[in-house]
Amino acid sequence: MLSLILAAALLSDPTSTPVTLPAEPAPLHGTLLTPDGPTRAVAVILPGSGPTDRDGNSPLGIRAATYRLLAEGLAGQGVATVRIDKRGIGESAGAGGREEDLRFSHLAADARDWAAEAAARTGRPCAWLIGHSEGALVALAAVEDESDAVCGLVLLSGAGRRARVVLEEQLGPQLPEPLRTQAFHALAELEAGRTVADTPPALAALLRPSVQPYLISWLALDPAALMAAWEGPVMVGSGTTDIQTPPVEAEALAAARPGVHLVLWDGVNHVLKTAPADRAGNAATYADPTMPLAPGVVEAIAGFILEPR
């Protein structure tokens, strides 16, 4: 027993280092977590939509710490990670600029730059992009312009169909008429590249004029087409109790081209934790940072990244 205690005392935790990436109008910030032992690979964790920070938390009530837990788990497998505050969020708030000037392409370019920075800091030839939720689409858009800095993609809880289709399915049951018709019309116009005037105040959170240029740049993207055009290694992962982006999205994404490694975790939800299908029990996991990621999630991701090629 004493020898086990001494051995445990000699082990050190992964090393956490703040990292800064030059950008305009202000630098971007993140955290590099390197393993105690040799670094076998490095990945950049790209956050989901809204004000989601580098740890996977949000002032909208999400405290699951999914990205921090993922980074810690991967470090235990020899995979270093950089998890980031995207433009306008957390320490990267100054890089957000004016809302009307932001485009999806800015996030994709940032992902490529972070991949190059992560590889340089760890001495690896390239870095993986691990995109979660909207971050999965960011990762796909990032490799639309070829980059030697990106080894491959791990797409978690992401959409496999165009954003307009997904939004209409999500909003339809929640909106009464005439708001439903107005919202669907606005989304169709934005997808076609046209801004929409006089949107109802009730839809301002989604369709305010200042965010419409970003929505146009986002709605133009087809994740399946981006997947089909990318020739590098890809893993798509989803949980069967994900009530935000259900497994049908992962299946659509994986079907876009041959050779995609699809993993469906039974009883796992959007924040990659074991959860029931009922909404209340599922949502409870979003607010519990002490709850670990579901068994098998880290192992599947690390195994794919470290697979000999």
Beta strands, then each sheet from edge to edge (+ up, - down):
strand 1: 15-21
strand 2: 28-34
strand 3: 41-46
strand 4: 79-85
strand 5: 127-132
strand 6: 150-156
strand 7: 234-239
strand 8: 261-265
sheet 1: 1+ 2- 4+ 3+ 5+ 6+ 7+ 8+
end
